[in-house]
Amino acid sequence: MIVLAVCSFNSQAQLRDPDSEPWREAASTPPASFKTDQLQTFDVAQGAALTYGIDPQTLSVGADGVVRYVLVAKSGSGALNVLYQGIRCETAEVKTYGRWDNQTSWNTSAKDAWQALSFRGPSRPAMMLARGGVCEGRTITGTPQKILHTLKNGRPDVR
């Protein structure tokens, strides 16, 4: 299965224009603030102990092709796990830019790297977010408004 993913990625890479500039990630800083009272929620797993959502005000589509957002995972007791992340639809990857320290600031690390989206492990919420409205295959769904609309209402039924 891993071999297929690598082959698929390599065939995608071969479709790129050989004269195009190599991809460059834009500099990104976690937002100064975020809200947890109006999250756009999405399902990660049936019966999950945590509720997942993104702060709509932090959702952006970068010129570098990265969709960035603040992800909030909330437990039934109210405990929060907050991440500032980016999804790159073209390569099906996610990157965590910062972790909220539940006080007043973000913890960031230059060591955080792009990871493949997966239905298992820590990238599952990002995978479900990508499938739920951020990405259409290897393409970004559109503007932040269109992404939020798709997350809220689902994808149109195409027949």
Residue frames as qw, qx, qy, qz and C-alpha x, y, z in Angstrom:
[[0.000, 0.885, 0.466, 0.000, 0.00, 0.00, 0.00],
 [0.295, -0.790, 0.122, 0.524, 2.84, 2.39, 0.76],
 [0.424, -0.095, 0.614, 0.658, 4.44, 1.54, -2.56],
 [0.219, 0.656, 0.641, 0.333, 1.23, 2.51, -4.37],
 [0.142, -0.938, -0.217, 0.229, 1.13, 5.85, -2.57],
 [0.384, -0.579, 0.370, 0.617, 4.73, 6.57, -3.52],
 [0.369, 0.187, 0.704, 0.577, 4.13, 5.56, -7.13],
 [0.100, 0.819, 0.552, 0.118, 1.01, 7.67, -7.25],
 [0.225, -0.887, -0.005, 0.403, 2.84, 10.69, -5.84],
 [0.417, -0.343, 0.532, 0.652, 5.73, 10.21, -8.27],
 [0.310, 0.444, 0.693, 0.475, 3.35, 10.02, -11.23],
 [0.030, -0.930, -0.355, 0.087, 1.68, 13.22, -10.00],
 [0.349, -0.726, 0.225, 0.547, 5.07, 14.90, -9.73],
 [0.441, -0.011, 0.644, 0.625, 5.88, 13.88, -13.31],
 [0.229, 0.735, 0.598, 0.222, 2.78, 15.73, -14.55],
 [0.189, -0.854, -0.087, 0.477, 4.19, 19.06, -13.37],
 [0.521, 0.843, -0.060, 0.124, 5.60, 21.45, -15.92],
 [0.836, -0.105, -0.090, 0.531, 9.36, 20.84, -15.90],
 [0.340, 0.458, 0.000, 0.821, 9.97, 24.57, -16.50],
 [0.417, -0.805, -0.232, -0.354, 7.91, 25.66, -13.50],
 [0.014, -0.636, 0.540, -0.551, 9.55, 27.07, -10.40],
 [0.434, -0.124, -0.855, 0.256, 9.98, 24.65, -7.49],
 [0.449, -0.739, -0.428, -0.264, 7.32, 25.01, -4.82],
 [0.266, 0.242, -0.479, 0.801, 8.13, 27.39, -2.00],
 [0.371, -0.635, -0.664, 0.136, 6.23, 27.51, 1.25],
 [0.033, -0.761, -0.016, -0.647, 5.21, 30.98, 2.38],
 [0.164, 0.144, -0.660, 0.719, 6.23, 32.12, 5.84],
 [0.517, -0.537, -0.515, -0.423, 3.42, 31.53, 8.30],
 [0.032, 0.211, -0.609, 0.764, 2.79, 32.85, 11.78],
 [0.167, -0.474, -0.856, 0.118, 0.01, 31.56, 14.05],
 [0.121, -0.727, -0.322, -0.594, -2.85, 34.04, 14.41],
 [0.022, 0.358, -0.470, 0.806, -2.73, 36.44, 17.34],
 [0.469, -0.009, 0.572, -0.673, -6.15, 35.25, 18.48],
 [0.318, -0.110, -0.844, -0.418, -8.81, 32.65, 17.78],
 [0.573, -0.184, 0.250, -0.758, -12.31, 31.85, 19.01],
 [0.036, 0.027, -0.999, 0.022, -13.74, 28.57, 20.21],
 [0.363, 0.319, 0.595, -0.642, -17.39, 29.63, 20.50],
 [0.654, 0.566, 0.059, -0.499, -18.31, 29.53, 16.79],
 [0.295, -0.369, 0.817, 0.331, -16.32, 26.61, 15.46],
 [0.736, 0.319, -0.339, -0.492, -17.15, 24.99, 12.14],
 [0.621, -0.321, 0.700, -0.147, -17.27, 21.42, 13.40],
 [0.665, 0.373, -0.547, -0.345, -16.62, 18.28, 11.38],
 [0.946, -0.240, 0.145, -0.163, -16.70, 14.55, 12.06],
 [0.077, 0.656, -0.750, -0.029, -13.44, 12.71, 12.63],
 [0.261, 0.036, -0.965, -0.012, -14.78, 9.36, 13.86],
 [0.617, -0.474, -0.399, -0.485, -18.14, 8.03, 15.01],
 [0.782, -0.559, -0.273, 0.037, -18.36, 8.04, 18.78],
 [0.530, 0.378, -0.319, 0.689, -15.19, 10.09, 19.16],
 [0.475, -0.590, -0.468, 0.455, -14.54, 11.44, 22.64],
 [0.224, -0.399, 0.037, 0.889, -13.45, 14.78, 21.18],
 [0.416, 0.819, 0.385, -0.094, -15.35, 17.34, 19.15],
 [0.519, -0.115, 0.322, 0.783, -13.31, 18.84, 16.31],
 [0.290, 0.888, 0.357, -0.006, -13.74, 22.17, 14.61],
 [0.514, 0.152, 0.086, 0.840, -11.92, 25.04, 12.98],
 [0.026, -0.683, -0.262, 0.682, -12.21, 28.74, 13.75],
 [0.547, 0.683, 0.434, 0.215, -13.70, 30.16, 10.52],
 [0.024, 0.992, -0.072, -0.099, -11.94, 33.50, 11.08],
 [0.412, -0.643, 0.574, 0.295, -8.52, 31.81, 10.86],
 [0.767, 0.278, 0.546, 0.188, -9.17, 29.89, 7.62],
 [0.177, 0.804, -0.275, -0.497, -7.03, 31.15, 4.74],
 [0.880, 0.347, 0.253, 0.206, -5.89, 29.99, 1.32],
 [0.356, -0.698, 0.307, 0.541, -2.28, 30.98, 0.72],
 [0.502, 0.739, -0.307, -0.328, -0.70, 31.91, -2.59],
 [0.009, -0.489, 0.871, 0.050, 1.58, 28.92, -1.94],
 [0.653, -0.028, -0.642, -0.401, -1.38, 26.53, -2.19],
 [0.300, -0.089, -0.839, 0.446, -1.64, 25.84, 1.55],
 [0.463, -0.635, -0.340, -0.516, -4.96, 26.09, 3.39],
 [0.287, 0.140, -0.655, 0.685, -4.21, 27.25, 6.96],
 [0.565, -0.566, -0.319, -0.509, -6.53, 27.19, 9.97],
 [0.196, -0.376, 0.704, -0.569, -6.78, 26.86, 13.73],
 [0.647, -0.162, -0.710, -0.226, -7.99, 23.39, 14.70],
 [0.370, -0.404, 0.514, -0.660, -9.68, 22.92, 18.06],
 [0.581, -0.144, -0.798, -0.073, -10.24, 19.52, 19.67],
 [0.368, -0.425, 0.329, -0.758, -12.54, 19.81, 22.68],
 [0.236, -0.079, -0.953, 0.173, -13.26, 17.13, 25.27],
 [0.396, -0.622, -0.618, -0.273, -16.59, 16.69, 27.06],
 [0.522, -0.607, -0.364, 0.476, -15.06, 18.27, 30.17],
 [0.116, 0.988, 0.076, -0.073, -14.05, 21.36, 28.19],
 [0.553, -0.518, 0.413, 0.505, -10.33, 20.66, 27.87],
 [0.564, 0.800, -0.031, -0.200, -8.88, 22.05, 24.64],
 [0.649, -0.203, 0.470, 0.563, -6.12, 20.98, 22.30],
 [0.381, 0.882, 0.109, -0.255, -5.50, 23.75, 19.76],
 [0.647, -0.120, 0.464, 0.593, -3.25, 23.55, 16.71],
 [0.341, 0.770, -0.143, -0.520, -2.39, 25.95, 13.91],
 [0.658, -0.018, 0.701, 0.274, -2.10, 23.76, 10.81],
 [0.371, 0.561, -0.337, -0.659, -1.90, 23.82, 7.04],
 [0.776, 0.203, 0.597, 0.012, -3.10, 21.32, 4.44],
 [0.110, 0.515, -0.559, -0.640, -1.45, 21.05, 1.03],
 [0.822, 0.301, 0.305, -0.376, -4.01, 19.37, -1.22],
 [0.579, 0.659, -0.436, -0.204, -1.59, 18.95, -4.13],
 [0.343, 0.412, -0.824, 0.181, 0.59, 16.56, -2.13],
 [0.767, -0.428, -0.407, -0.251, -2.01, 15.33, 0.42],
 [0.560, 0.028, -0.530, 0.636, 0.04, 16.56, 3.38],
 [0.388, -0.872, -0.230, -0.190, -0.50, 18.41, 6.65],
 [0.493, 0.260, -0.411, 0.722, 1.85, 20.50, 8.74],
 [0.451, -0.795, -0.383, 0.132, 1.45, 21.76, 12.29],
 [0.331, 0.660, -0.127, 0.662, 2.86, 25.26, 12.61],
 [0.054, -0.401, 0.500, -0.766, 2.05, 25.78, 16.27],
 [0.488, -0.413, -0.767, 0.050, 0.43, 24.38, 19.40],
 [0.296, -0.727, 0.004, -0.620, -1.51, 26.61, 21.80],
 [0.333, 0.181, -0.764, 0.522, -0.13, 26.39, 25.32],
 [0.410, -0.621, -0.661, -0.096, -3.62, 26.94, 26.85],
 [0.363, -0.565, -0.289, 0.682, -2.36, 30.12, 28.43],
 [0.153, 0.867, 0.074, -0.468, -1.45, 33.01, 26.17],
 [0.123, 0.710, -0.536, -0.439, 0.90, 31.91, 23.41],
 [0.919, 0.343, -0.132, -0.144, 1.77, 29.50, 20.64],
 [0.580, -0.492, 0.597, 0.256, 4.60, 26.99, 20.86],
 [0.727, 0.644, -0.149, -0.183, 6.25, 26.66, 17.48],
 [0.675, -0.407, 0.540, 0.295, 9.08, 24.51, 16.23],
 [0.341, 0.655, -0.484, -0.469, 11.15, 24.72, 13.08],
 [0.169, -0.226, 0.956, 0.081, 11.36, 20.91, 13.28],
 [0.615, 0.393, 0.551, -0.403, 7.69, 20.45, 12.37],
 [0.049, -0.242, 0.732, 0.635, 7.59, 18.94, 8.89],
 [0.663, 0.146, -0.257, -0.688, 4.97, 18.01, 6.32],
 [0.342, -0.084, 0.923, -0.154, 3.33, 14.64, 6.98],
 [0.221, -0.132, -0.791, -0.555, 1.16, 12.52, 4.73],
 [0.614, -0.149, 0.139, -0.763, -2.57, 12.71, 5.39],
 [0.274, 0.043, -0.961, -0.011, -3.84, 9.41, 6.75],
 [0.643, -0.453, -0.355, -0.505, -7.00, 7.87, 8.15],
 [0.822, -0.393, -0.344, 0.227, -4.90, 6.63, 11.08],
 [0.604, -0.122, -0.215, 0.757, -2.84, 8.43, 13.65],
 [0.168, -0.572, -0.270, 0.757, -2.46, 12.10, 14.40],
 [0.035, 0.159, -0.401, -0.902, -3.16, 13.31, 10.85],
 [0.057, 0.443, 0.887, 0.114, -6.68, 11.80, 10.82],
 [0.085, 0.755, 0.420, -0.497, -8.46, 15.07, 11.78],
 [0.050, 0.579, -0.353, -0.734, -6.66, 16.88, 8.94],
 [0.067, 0.030, 0.895, 0.439, -7.52, 14.05, 6.54],
 [0.084, 0.600, 0.789, -0.106, -11.20, 14.27, 7.46],
 [0.047, 0.762, 0.121, -0.634, -11.09, 18.06, 7.12],
 [0.031, -0.366, 0.624, 0.690, -9.43, 17.77, 3.70],
 [0.021, 0.232, 0.920, 0.315, -12.03, 15.25, 2.52],
 [0.019, 0.643, 0.691, -0.329, -14.89, 17.15, 4.13],
 [0.219, 0.922, 0.308, -0.080, -14.37, 20.40, 2.30],
 [0.259, -0.773, 0.310, 0.489, -10.81, 21.72, 2.03],
 [0.111, -0.381, 0.749, 0.530, -9.70, 19.65, -0.96],
 [0.836, 0.395, 0.120, -0.361, -11.28, 18.29, -4.13],
 [0.921, 0.276, -0.058, 0.269, -8.80, 15.57, -4.93],
 [0.672, -0.126, -0.045, 0.729, -5.44, 17.31, -5.28],
 [0.112, 0.499, 0.197, 0.836, -7.03, 20.77, -5.71],
 [0.009, 0.184, 0.527, -0.830, -8.18, 23.30, -3.12],
 [0.170, 0.614, 0.768, -0.066, -11.98, 23.56, -3.06],
 [0.181, 0.765, 0.295, 0.543, -11.81, 27.34, -3.50],
 [0.036, -0.627, 0.230, -0.743, -12.02, 30.43, -1.35],
 [0.024, 0.054, -0.798, 0.600, -12.30, 30.22, 2.44],
 [0.549, 0.106, 0.216, -0.800, -16.02, 31.02, 2.07],
 [0.761, 0.199, -0.462, -0.409, -16.53, 28.13, -0.35],
 [0.403, 0.172, -0.855, 0.277, -14.57, 25.76, 1.89],
 [0.199, 0.001, 0.640, -0.742, -16.68, 26.75, 4.91],
 [0.681, 0.158, -0.058, -0.713, -19.89, 26.35, 2.89],
 [0.697, 0.206, -0.663, -0.179, -18.81, 22.86, 1.79],
 [0.202, 0.128, -0.840, 0.486, -17.84, 21.86, 5.34],
 [0.363, 0.071, 0.469, -0.802, -21.21, 23.03, 6.64],
 [0.712, 0.307, 0.078, -0.627, -23.47, 21.73, 3.87],
 [0.761, 0.005, 0.632, 0.148, -21.54, 18.85, 2.35],
 [0.137, -0.234, 0.627, 0.730, -20.50, 18.45, -1.24],
 [0.619, 0.313, -0.047, -0.719, -23.16, 18.95, -3.92],
 [0.725, 0.099, 0.681, -0.028, -24.64, 15.72, -5.23],
 [0.240, 0.543, -0.517, -0.617, -23.24, 15.39, -8.74],
 [0.698, 0.189, 0.685, -0.094, -25.10, 13.00, -11.01]]
